[in-house]
Amino acid sequence: MGKILTWLGLAPTKEERLILQKLNKKGSSSMRVVGRGTLTMSAVDARSTDKAKKFMKNLDSIVN
């Protein structure tokens, strides 16, 4: 039954399940699913990530 639902696109594939597990582990409280494949996140949470902080440091070194 599960294979039929996956084939019809009504159940996640193994790859999609892994992606969902990774997203759940990231754990941003403001992250929401808006549509199929669309995630939103507050700007405050986005700017407080390590990746964003590293980007801002690189940007400052380029601009200054």
C-alpha distances in whole Angstrom, upper triangle without the diagonal:
4,5,5,6,9,10,11,13,11,10,13,13,15,18,18,17,20,22,21,22,26,26,26,28,31,31,33,34,35,32,29,27,28,26,23,25,28,29,33,35,38,41,43,40,39,43,43,41,42,41,43,46,47,46,49,51,51,52,55,56,56,57,60
4,5,5,6,9,10,11,9,7,9,10,11,15,14,13,16,18,18,19,22,23,22,25,27,28,30,30,31,28,26,24,25,23,20,21,25,26,29,32,35,38,39,36,36,40,39,37,38,38,39,42,43,43,45,48,47,48,51,52,52,54,57
4,5,5,6,9,10,10,8,10,9,11,14,14,14,17,19,18,20,23,23,24,26,28,29,31,32,33,30,28,25,26,24,20,22,25,27,30,33,36,39,40,37,37,40,40,38,39,38,40,43,43,43,45,48,47,48,51,52,52,53,56
4,5,5,6,9,9,9,11,11,14,16,16,16,19,21,20,22,25,25,26,28,30,31,33,33,34,30,28,25,26,23,20,22,25,27,31,33,37,40,41,39,38,41,42,39,41,40,41,44,45,44,47,49,49,49,52,54,53,55,58
4,5,5,6,5,5,8,10,13,15,14,14,17,18,18,20,22,22,23,26,27,28,30,30,30,27,25,21,22,20,17,19,22,24,27,30,34,36,38,35,35,38,39,36,38,37,38,42,42,42,44,47,46,47,50,51,51,52,55
4,5,5,6,5,6,6,9,11,11,11,15,15,15,17,20,20,21,23,25,26,28,29,29,26,23,20,22,19,16,17,20,22,26,28,32,34,36,33,33,36,37,34,36,34,36,39,39,39,41,44,43,44,47,48,48,49,52
4,5,8,8,9,9,12,13,13,15,17,18,18,21,23,23,24,27,28,29,31,32,32,28,26,23,24,20,17,18,22,24,28,31,34,37,39,36,35,38,39,37,38,36,38,41,41,40,43,46,45,45,49,50,49,51,54
4,6,8,10,11,14,16,14,16,19,19,19,22,24,24,25,27,29,30,31,31,31,28,25,21,22,18,15,17,21,23,27,30,33,36,38,36,35,38,39,37,39,37,38,42,42,41,44,46,45,46,49,50,50,51,54
4,6,7,8,12,13,11,13,16,16,15,18,20,20,21,24,25,26,27,28,27,24,21,18,18,15,12,14,17,20,23,26,30,32,34,32,31,34,35,33,35,33,34,38,38,37,40,43,42,42,45,47,46,47,50
4,7,9,13,14,12,13,16,16,15,18,20,20,20,23,25,25,26,26,26,23,20,17,18,15,12,14,17,19,23,26,29,32,34,31,31,35,35,33,35,34,35,38,39,38,41,43,43,43,46,48,47,48,51
4,7,10,11,9,9,13,14,12,15,17,17,18,21,22,23,24,25,25,22,20,17,18,16,13,14,17,19,22,25,28,31,33,30,30,33,33,31,33,32,33,37,37,37,39,42,42,42,45,47,46,48,50
4,7,8,5,6,10,10,9,12,14,14,15,18,19,20,22,23,23,20,18,15,17,15,12,12,16,17,21,23,26,29,31,28,27,30,31,28,30,29,30,33,34,33,36,39,38,39,42,43,43,44,47
4,5,5,6,9,10,10,12,14,15,16,19,20,22,24,25,26,22,21,18,20,18,14,14,18,19,23,25,29,31,32,29,28,32,32,29,30,29,31,34,34,34,37,39,38,39,42,43,43,45,47
4,5,5,6,9,10,11,13,14,15,17,19,21,23,25,26,22,22,19,22,20,17,16,19,20,24,25,29,31,32,29,28,31,31,28,29,28,30,33,33,33,36,38,37,38,41,42,42,44,47
4,5,5,6,9,10,11,13,14,16,17,19,21,24,24,21,20,18,20,19,15,14,17,18,21,23,27,28,30,27,25,28,28,25,26,25,27,30,30,29,33,34,34,35,38,39,39,41,43
4,5,5,6,9,10,11,12,14,15,17,19,21,21,18,17,14,17,15,12,11,14,15,18,20,24,26,28,24,23,27,27,24,25,24,26,29,29,29,32,34,33,34,37,38,38,40,43
4,5,5,6,9,10,11,12,14,16,18,20,21,18,17,15,18,17,14,13,16,16,19,21,24,27,28,24,24,27,27,24,25,24,27,29,30,30,33,35,34,35,38,40,40,41,44
4,5,5,6,9,10,11,13,15,17,20,21,18,18,16,20,19,16,14,17,16,20,20,24,26,27,23,22,26,25,22,23,22,24,27,27,27,30,32,32,33,36,37,37,39,41
4,5,5,6,9,10,11,13,15,17,18,15,15,13,16,16,13,11,13,13,16,17,21,22,24,20,19,22,22,19,20,19,21,24,24,24,27,29,29,30,33,34,34,36,39
4,5,5,6,9,10,11,13,15,16,13,12,11,15,14,12,11,13,12,15,16,19,22,23,19,19,22,22,19,21,20,22,25,26,26,28,30,31,31,34,36,36,37,40
4,5,5,6,9,10,13,15,17,14,15,14,18,18,16,15,16,15,17,18,21,23,23,20,20,23,22,19,20,20,22,25,25,26,29,30,31,32,35,36,37,38,40
4,5,5,6,9,12,14,16,13,14,14,18,18,17,14,15,14,16,16,19,21,21,17,17,20,19,16,17,17,19,21,22,23,25,27,27,28,31,32,33,35,37
4,5,5,7,9,11,12,9,11,11,14,15,14,12,12,10,12,12,16,18,18,15,14,18,17,14,16,16,18,20,21,21,24,26,26,27,30,31,32,33,35
4,6,6,8,10,12,10,11,12,15,17,16,15,15,12,14,14,16,19,19,15,16,19,18,16,18,18,20,22,23,24,26,28,29,30,32,34,35,36,38
4,5,9,11,14,12,14,15,19,20,19,17,18,15,16,15,17,19,19,15,16,19,17,14,16,17,19,20,21,23,25,26,27,29,31,32,33,35,36
4,6,9,11,10,12,14,17,19,19,16,16,13,14,12,14,16,16,12,12,15,13,11,12,13,15,17,18,19,21,23,24,25,27,29,30,31,33
4,6,9,8,11,13,17,19,19,17,16,13,13,11,13,15,14,11,12,15,13,12,14,15,16,18,20,21,22,24,26,26,28,30,31,32,34
4,5,5,9,12,15,17,19,17,15,11,10,8,9,11,11,7,9,12,11,10,13,14,14,16,18,19,20,22,24,24,26,28,29,30,32
4,6,8,12,14,17,19,18,16,12,11,8,9,12,11,8,11,14,13,13,16,17,17,19,21,22,22,25,27,27,28,31,32,32,34
4,6,10,12,15,17,16,14,10,8,5,6,9,9,7,9,12,12,13,16,17,16,18,21,21,21,24,26,25,27,30,31,31,32
4,7,10,12,14,13,10,7,6,4,7,10,11,9,10,13,13,13,16,16,16,18,21,20,21,24,26,25,27,30,30,31,33
4,6,9,11,11,8,6,5,7,9,13,14,12,13,16,17,17,20,20,19,22,24,23,24,28,29,28,30,33,33,33,36
4,6,8,8,6,5,6,9,12,15,17,15,15,19,20,19,22,21,21,24,26,25,26,30,30,30,32,35,34,35,38
4,7,8,5,6,7,10,13,16,18,17,17,20,22,21,24,23,22,26,28,26,27,31,31,30,33,35,35,35,38
4,6,5,7,10,13,16,19,22,20,19,23,24,23,26,25,24,28,29,28,29,33,33,32,35,37,36,37,40
4,6,9,12,15,19,21,24,22,21,24,26,24,27,25,25,29,30,28,30,33,33,33,36,38,37,37,41
4,7,10,13,17,19,22,20,18,21,23,21,23,21,22,25,26,25,27,30,30,29,32,34,34,34,37
4,7,10,14,16,19,17,15,19,21,19,22,20,20,23,25,23,25,28,28,27,30,32,32,32,35
4,7,10,13,15,13,12,16,17,16,19,17,17,21,22,21,22,26,26,25,28,30,30,30,33
4,7,9,12,11,10,13,15,15,18,17,16,19,21,20,21,24,25,24,26,29,29,29,31
4,6,8,7,7,10,11,12,15,15,13,16,19,18,18,22,23,22,24,27,27,27,29
4,5,5,6,9,10,12,15,15,13,15,18,18,17,21,22,21,23,26,26,26,28
4,5,5,6,9,10,14,13,11,13,16,15,14,17,19,18,19,22,23,22,24
4,5,5,6,9,13,13,11,12,15,15,14,17,19,18,19,22,23,22,24
4,6,5,7,10,11,10,11,14,15,14,17,19,19,20,23,24,24,26
4,6,6,9,9,7,10,12,12,12,15,17,16,18,21,21,21,23
4,6,8,8,5,7,10,10,9,12,14,13,15,18,19,18,20
4,7,8,7,7,10,11,11,13,15,15,16,19,20,21,22
4,5,5,6,9,10,11,13,14,15,17,19,20,21,23
4,5,5,6,9,10,11,12,14,15,17,19,20,21
4,6,5,6,9,10,11,12,14,16,17,18,20
4,5,5,6,9,10,10,12,14,15,16,18
4,5,5,6,9,10,11,13,14,15,16
4,5,5,6,9,10,11,13,14,16
4,5,5,6,9,10,11,12,14
4,5,5,6,9,10,10,12
4,5,5,6,9,10,11
4,5,5,6,9,10
4,5,5,6,8
4,5,5,6
4,6,5
4,6
4
